[in-house]
Amino acid sequence: MITSFPSEAKATAMSLLQNINDLPKRTPFYYGWCVAGGAVMGVMASIPGQTMGVSVFTPKLIEATGLTAQQLSMAYGIGTVSSGLLLVRAGRLIDKIGVRTMMTMACIGLGLVLCFFANIGNVVSAGVDILGESSAVILPMAIAMLSFFALRFTGQGLMTMSPRVMMGKWWDKRRGRVSGFMGIFTAFAFGSAPFFLSLFISWFGWQGAYYFMGGIVGTVVAFLCWLIYRERPQDYGLVPDGHYIKAEYTDEPEKELRHFDLHEVRRSYPFWVFVLGLGGNGLVITGITFHIVQMSEVAGLTAQQGVAVFLPMSVLSVCSNFIGGWMSDKTPLKNILIVMMAMQAMGNLAFINFGDPVWRTFAIIGCGIAGGLWGCLVNVTWPRFYGTLHLGAISGQSGSVMVIASAIGPLILATSMEQTQSFGPGLALSAMIPISILIAAFWVKNPQLTK
């Protein structure tokens, strides 16, 4: 009996592992709903690597590294751009090893990075002690750049890209509606993130908050992703949506999808129209978010009055995301893009007169609706237009553009303020992007319908 115990334990463990792997076959409902829940969880767990997750800790990071606010912002921008340049390769890797493995590794990676951030001050001090005072600026900058690169690559990059790739494979005809439903939870999580992050800091201190988040993401979330995430329904004898549903929208054919590779996608006019529209939205919103306190001061408002615009914007974003997701299953996606670009242009131009209550209302409406429609299009467009076989690489290319754009946005507004003592020229220049994309969108056709 004693000698047989290890083999029995091994057999039991193998049986348990097989049952876990076959979970999509064993659920009494379509497993795509578990996938949707797992995707929401994954995107929410990426918050410490997003702009709002960093901004709450910025004063503490400035104090710990000894850098100025401008130097830390530069390190953040360089780290963000560098991470964006690697997302295409990361997308190809997702196609190769699968979303389950990639997401589990990304969670562990982000957990370790967050724990490193808790010790960044000690690392900087130790480095300066070894290299001398002459390295007191260069070394902290280098450490900050590498740290932000790792944070943005794992958080904003892999942990948002992997769930979208998975969702694109498990849902087809109902992809828009499910995306809209998911958007309710993710929008609430992102909107309330600064409050809860501040709460963690008050409970544990800023270093303890990083340890707490790193531990949760690197262990609990990583395990749940390994448990829930799966590559595609066909691996388990299932089909997207659980069963066939007649297409209701007008820009997707009833024939089998053609799967474009990344080389073909890069030569596709619709891809660049959509990706520049999505990237332009991120450019503007990130820039406004980064400078909202100073924008408020210039407009004669308090910081609290300026930050208060994000609450109604998030409510509008939730509503427009849900409606946009529902409409995306019924109408050509270019129509949604046109509305999004019109709203974004209105929001940009309205922020020029941020101090006026009427214009501030238009800014909230424009940016709120545009943000919600962005959340819809970023999930729906690529699998519908280009298939799912190379979805990781395609998502990596689009993610690269969007991440780099998010790093450029704050720089445009900062330069505008420095050169003209006003954010107006920068906002007006940024508004040219959605206006141009709006015009270009009229000539977009679903590549699945063209030979």
C-alpha positions in Angstrom: 0.0 0.0 0.0 2.8 2.4 0.9 4.6 1.8 -2.4 1.4 2.3 -4.4 0.5 5.6 -2.8 2.7 7.8 -5.0 1.3 6.3 -8.2 -2.3 6.6 -6.9 -1.7 10.2 -5.9 -0.1 10.9 -9.3 -3.2 9.3 -11.0 -5.5 11.4 -8.9 -3.6 14.6 -9.7 -3.6 13.7 -13.4 -7.3 13.1 -13.3 -8.0 16.4 -11.6 -5.8 18.2 -14.1 -7.7 16.6 -17.0 -11.0 17.6 -15.4 -9.8 21.2 -15.2 -8.6 21.2 -18.7 -11.9 19.8 -19.9 -13.9 22.4 -18.0 -15.4 23.9 -21.1 -17.0 20.6 -21.9 -18.4 20.1 -18.4 -20.2 23.4 -17.8 -24.0 23.1 -18.2 -24.0 26.4 -20.1 -21.8 27.9 -22.9 -18.3 28.3 -21.6 -17.9 31.6 -23.4 -19.7 33.3 -20.5 -16.9 32.1 -18.2 -14.4 33.4 -20.8 -16.2 36.8 -20.7 -16.0 36.9 -16.9 -12.3 35.9 -17.0 -11.7 38.6 -19.5 -13.3 41.3 -17.3 -11.2 40.0 -14.3 -8.0 40.2 -16.4 -8.6 43.7 -17.6 -9.5 44.9 -14.1 -6.3 43.3 -12.8 -4.3 45.4 -15.3 -5.3 48.7 -13.5 -2.0 49.1 -11.5 -0.2 49.2 -14.9 -2.6 51.8 -16.4 -2.3 55.6 -16.3 -4.7 56.0 -13.4 -2.9 53.3 -11.5 0.4 55.1 -11.8 -0.9 58.6 -11.2 -2.1 57.8 -7.6 1.4 56.7 -6.7 3.3 59.5 -8.6 4.1 61.7 -5.6 5.5 58.8 -3.7 7.6 57.6 -6.6 9.0 61.2 -7.0 10.0 61.2 -3.4 11.4 57.6 -3.5 13.5 58.1 -6.7 14.6 61.7 -6.1 13.5 62.7 -9.6 11.5 65.8 -10.5 7.9 65.4 -11.8 9.2 66.3 -15.3 11.9 63.7 -15.1 9.5 61.0 -13.9 7.1 61.9 -16.6 9.8 61.6 -19.2 10.8 58.1 -17.8 7.2 57.1 -17.9 6.8 58.2 -21.5 10.0 56.5 -22.7 9.0 53.3 -20.9 5.5 53.4 -22.4 6.7 53.9 -26.0 9.3 51.2 -25.6 6.7 48.7 -24.3 4.5 49.6 -27.2 7.2 48.8 -29.7 7.4 45.2 -28.4 3.6 44.5 -28.5 3.7 43.2 -32.1 6.1 40.5 -31.1 4.1 39.8 -28.0 0.9 39.4 -30.1 2.7 36.9 -32.3 3.7 35.0 -29.1 0.1 34.9 -28.0 -0.8 33.2 -31.3 2.0 30.7 -30.7 1.6 29.7 -27.0 -2.0 30.6 -26.4 -3.8 33.2 -24.2 -4.0 30.9 -21.2 -0.2 30.6 -20.9 0.5 34.2 -21.8 -2.1 35.6 -19.4 -0.8 33.5 -16.5 2.8 34.6 -17.2 1.7 38.3 -17.6 0.0 38.2 -14.2 3.0 36.7 -12.5 5.2 39.3 -14.3 3.0 42.2 -13.2 3.0 40.9 -9.7 6.8 40.9 -9.5 7.0 44.3 -11.1 4.6 45.8 -8.5 6.7 44.3 -5.7 9.8 45.8 -7.3 8.1 49.3 -7.4 7.6 48.9 -3.6 11.4 48.8 -3.3 12.4 51.2 -6.1 13.6 53.8 -3.6 15.9 51.2 -1.9 17.3 50.1 -5.3 18.0 53.7 -6.3 19.7 54.5 -3.0 21.9 51.3 -3.2 22.8 52.1 -6.8 23.8 55.7 -6.0 25.9 54.5 -3.0 27.8 52.1 -5.3 28.3 54.4 -8.3 28.6 57.7 -6.5 26.7 61.0 -6.5 27.6 61.6 -10.1 24.9 59.0 -11.0 22.2 60.6 -8.8 20.1 61.6 -11.8 21.1 59.2 -14.6 20.7 56.0 -12.5 17.3 56.8 -11.1 16.1 57.8 -14.6 17.4 54.5 -16.0 15.8 52.5 -13.2 12.5 54.4 -13.6 12.4 53.9 -17.4 13.1 50.2 -17.1 10.5 49.8 -14.3 7.8 51.7 -16.3 8.7 49.6 -19.4 8.0 46.4 -17.4 4.9 47.8 -15.8 3.3 49.1 -19.0 4.3 46.0 -21.0 2.8 43.5 -18.6 -0.1 45.7 -17.4 -1.4 47.9 -20.1 0.0 45.6 -22.9 -0.3 41.9 -22.3 -3.0 41.9 -19.6 -5.4 43.9 -21.8 -4.5 42.4 -25.1 -4.8 38.7 -24.1 -8.4 38.9 -22.9 -9.5 40.7 -26.1 -7.8 38.1 -28.3 -9.6 35.3 -26.3 -13.0 37.1 -26.5 -12.6 37.5 -30.2 -12.3 33.7 -30.6 -15.1 32.6 -28.2 -17.8 35.1 -29.5 -18.8 35.9 -33.0 -22.4 37.0 -33.8 -23.0 38.2 -30.3 -19.5 39.7 -29.8 -20.7 43.3 -29.7 -23.4 42.7 -27.2 -21.2 40.6 -24.9 -18.5 43.3 -25.2 -21.0 45.9 -24.2 -22.0 43.9 -21.2 -18.4 43.5 -20.1 -17.9 47.2 -20.5 -20.3 47.9 -17.7 -18.0 46.2 -15.2 -14.7 47.4 -16.6 -15.8 51.0 -16.9 -16.9 51.0 -13.3 -13.6 49.4 -12.2 -11.5 51.9 -14.1 -13.7 54.8 -12.9 -13.5 53.8 -9.2 -9.8 52.7 -9.4 -8.3 56.0 -8.0 -10.6 55.8 -5.0 -9.7 52.2 -4.1 -6.0 52.7 -4.8 -5.9 55.7 -2.5 -7.7 53.5 0.1 -5.1 50.8 -0.2 -2.4 53.4 0.4 -4.2 54.7 3.5 -4.5 51.2 4.8 -1.1 49.7 4.0 1.1 52.7 3.1 2.2 53.1 -0.6 4.8 50.3 -0.4 2.4 48.0 1.3 -0.2 48.8 -1.3 2.2 47.7 -4.1 3.0 44.5 -2.2 -0.7 43.8 -1.7 -1.6 44.4 -5.3 1.4 42.4 -6.5 0.6 39.5 -4.3 -3.0 39.4 -5.4 -2.3 39.8 -9.2 0.8 37.5 -9.1 -0.9 34.6 -7.3 -4.7 34.7 -7.1 -5.4 36.3 -10.5 -2.7 34.3 -12.1 -4.2 31.0 -10.8 -7.8 32.1 -11.8 -6.5 32.9 -15.3 -4.9 29.5 -15.6 -8.1 28.0 -14.4 -10.5 29.9 -16.7 -8.7 31.0 -19.8 -8.9 28.8 -22.9 -7.7 29.3 -26.4 -10.7 28.6 -28.6 -14.1 26.8 -28.5 -13.3 24.4 -31.3 -10.6 22.7 -29.1 -13.5 21.4 -27.0 -16.0 20.5 -29.7 -17.8 23.8 -29.3 -18.5 26.7 -31.7 -18.4 30.5 -31.1 -21.6 31.8 -29.4 -22.5 28.2 -28.4 -24.7 27.8 -31.4 -25.2 29.4 -34.8 -27.0 32.7 -34.8 -28.1 34.4 -38.0 -26.2 37.6 -38.7 -28.2 40.7 -38.2 -25.6 43.3 -39.1 -24.9 44.5 -42.6 -21.1 44.4 -43.0 -20.2 40.8 -42.3 -20.9 38.0 -44.8 -22.6 34.7 -44.2 -19.6 32.8 -45.6 -16.7 31.4 -43.7 -14.3 34.1 -42.5 -11.0 34.7 -44.3 -8.1 34.9 -41.8 -5.7 37.7 -42.7 -2.1 37.6 -41.6 -0.3 40.6 -40.2 1.4 41.4 -43.5 -2.0 41.7 -45.3 -3.5 43.6 -42.4 -0.7 46.2 -42.5 -1.6 46.9 -46.2 -5.3 47.2 -45.4 -6.9 50.7 -45.5 -9.7 49.9 -43.0 -7.1 48.8 -40.4 -5.2 52.1 -40.4 -8.4 54.1 -40.3 -9.7 52.2 -37.3 -6.3 51.9 -35.5 -5.5 55.6 -35.9 -9.0 56.5 -34.7 -8.7 54.3 -31.6 -5.1 55.5 -31.0 -6.2 59.1 -31.4 -8.8 58.7 -28.7 -6.2 57.3 -26.3 -3.9 60.1 -27.2 -6.4 62.8 -26.2 -7.9 61.1 -23.2 -4.4 60.3 -21.7 -3.2 63.8 -22.3 -6.3 65.4 -20.7 -6.1 62.9 -17.7 -2.4 63.6 -17.2 -2.8 67.4 -17.2 -6.3 67.7 -15.7 -5.2 69.5 -12.5 -3.2 72.1 -14.4 -6.0 72.5 -17.0 -8.4 73.2 -14.2 -6.1 75.8 -12.7 -5.7 77.6 -16.1 -9.5 77.5 -16.5 -10.0 79.1 -13.1 -11.3 75.9 -11.5 -10.2 74.0 -8.4 -8.6 70.6 -8.9 -11.7 69.0 -7.4 -13.9 70.6 -9.9 -11.7 69.5 -12.8 -11.4 65.9 -11.6 -15.1 65.8 -11.0 -15.7 65.6 -14.8 -14.5 62.0 -14.9 -17.5 60.7 -12.9 -20.2 61.8 -15.4 -17.9 60.8 -18.3 -17.6 57.3 -16.9 -21.4 57.0 -16.6 -21.8 58.1 -20.3 -19.0 55.8 -21.2 -20.8 52.8 -19.7 -24.0 53.6 -21.4 -22.4 54.3 -24.8 -20.3 51.1 -24.6 -23.4 49.0 -24.0 -25.4 50.7 -26.7 -22.5 50.6 -29.1 -21.9 46.9 -28.4 -25.5 46.2 -29.2 -25.5 48.3 -32.3 -22.2 46.8 -33.6 -24.1 43.5 -34.1 -26.6 45.3 -36.3 -24.8 48.0 -38.3 -21.5 48.5 -40.2 -18.7 49.3 -37.8 -17.7 52.4 -39.7 -21.0 54.1 -38.6 -19.9 53.6 -35.0 -16.4 54.9 -35.8 -17.9 58.0 -37.4 -20.1 58.8 -34.3 -17.1 58.2 -32.1 -14.9 60.6 -34.0 -17.5 63.3 -34.1 -17.9 63.0 -30.3 -14.2 63.0 -29.7 -13.7 66.1 -31.9 -16.5 67.9 -30.0 -14.9 66.9 -26.7 -11.5 68.1 -27.7 -12.7 71.5 -28.8 -15.0 71.9 -25.8 -12.0 71.4 -23.4 -10.5 74.6 -24.9 -13.1 76.5 -23.0 -13.0 74.2 -20.0 -13.8 77.0 -17.5 -17.3 77.6 -19.0 -20.0 75.3 -17.6 -21.7 74.9 -21.0 -18.5 74.0 -22.8 -17.5 71.7 -19.9 -20.8 69.9 -20.4 -20.1 69.4 -24.1 -16.6 68.1 -23.1 -18.1 65.6 -20.8 -20.6 64.4 -23.3 -18.1 64.2 -26.2 -15.3 62.4 -24.4 -17.7 60.2 -22.4 -19.5 58.8 -25.4 -16.3 58.5 -27.5 -14.6 56.5 -24.6 -17.5 54.1 -24.5 -17.6 53.5 -28.2 -13.8 53.0 -28.1 -14.3 50.1 -25.7 -16.8 48.6 -28.1 -14.7 48.9 -31.3 -11.4 47.8 -29.8 -13.0 44.4 -28.9 -15.1 43.9 -32.0 -13.3 45.2 -35.1 -10.3 43.0 -35.6 -11.9 39.6 -35.4 -14.8 40.7 -37.6 -12.6 42.3 -40.3 -9.6 40.0 -40.3 -10.6 36.7 -38.7 -9.2 35.0 -35.6 -6.2 32.9 -36.7 -3.7 35.7 -36.4 -5.7 37.8 -33.9 -2.8 38.0 -31.4 -0.4 39.5 -33.9 -3.1 41.9 -35.2 -4.0 43.0 -31.7 -0.3 43.4 -30.9 0.1 45.8 -33.9 -3.0 47.8 -33.0 -2.0 47.8 -29.3 1.5 49.1 -30.2 0.0 52.1 -32.0 -2.4 52.8 -29.2 0.2 52.6 -26.4 2.6 54.9 -28.3 -0.2 57.3 -28.9 -1.1 57.4 -25.2 2.5 58.4 -24.5 2.4 61.2 -27.1 -0.8 62.8 -25.8 0.6 64.3 -22.6 3.7 65.6 -24.5 1.5 67.5 -27.1 -0.4 69.3 -24.4 2.7 70.0 -22.3 4.4 71.5 -25.3 1.4 73.6 -26.1 1.3 74.9 -22.5 5.1 75.6 -22.5 5.2 77.4 -25.8 1.9 79.4 -25.7 0.8 79.4 -22.0 -2.4 77.7 -23.1 -3.6 74.1 -23.7 -5.9 75.4 -26.5 -3.5 75.0 -29.5 -2.6 71.4 -28.4 -6.3 70.5 -28.0 -7.1 72.1 -31.4 -4.3 70.1 -33.0 -5.4 66.9 -31.4 -9.0 67.5 -32.7 -7.6 67.3 -36.2 -7.1 63.5 -35.7 -10.8 62.6 -35.2 -11.9 65.0 -37.8 -9.6 63.4 -40.4 -10.5 59.9 -39.4 -14.2 60.8 -39.5 -13.8 61.8 -43.2 -11.7 58.8 -44.0 -14.2 56.4 -42.4 -16.8 57.0 -45.2 -14.6 54.9 -47.6 -14.1 52.0 -45.2 -15.5 48.6 -46.2 -15.2 45.3 -44.3 -12.2 43.5 -45.9 -14.2 40.2 -45.7 -16.5 41.6 -48.4 -13.7 42.6 -50.8 -11.6 40.2 -52.9 
